[in-house]
Amino acid sequence: MTAQQSVVAAPDLVEAVNGVAYIKKLSDPTPASVSQYTEAAIGDVIEMLVSTSTGSNWNSQRVLIQPLFPVIFDIPKSTFTNNLVSGATANLRYRITKAGSPNVVTSPTLTVRLEP
């Protein structure tokens, strides 16, 4: 038996420019989006996960009540600003648990540089 592999896109940190999030320009909350994926269905659970090189972590879940995309997650700006140091980065990814299934699909990781 072979496992079916789903391919999903990395999330998008909407206000990042060329892989850099300029902290002074970020909204609070800061939007991150999940684009449409194959076989999206009502009841799918999407969990956004954020971790920074400075030790901040944040996550949130959305249950699809309609397959409308993009799905937006509002990340508190403090996730990116806590203990900010030169050269800091943030990693964003999401997991999809398909409705009625234990199968989980994980997105590629988006890494952005955090600048003051």
C-alpha positions, 0 to 999 in steps of 0.5 A: 500500500502506498501513502497518498502525498498531498502537496500544499504551499508554504504559508504567506506572511502577508506583510513580509517583503522579499523574506523580511518582516520589518517589525515597525511596519507590521500590523497588530495582529499580523496576518498570515495566510493559507492558500487553497489546497487540493481537496479542501473540505468543510470540516478540515482543521488548519493549524498555523504554527509560528516559532521564532529564533528568540523563543516565541511560539504561537499557534491557532486552529481554524475549522473550515466551515466553507472552503473559501481561501485564503484562510487568514490567521491573525498573529499577535505582533508580540510573537515577532517582537519578544526578545528581538535581536539582530539576525532573528528569524521566524518560521511559519508552517501549518498542518491540515487534518482532513475531515473524518481522517487521522491523516495530517498534511504539513506545509513547507516552512516559511522562514522570514528574517525579522528586522526592527 
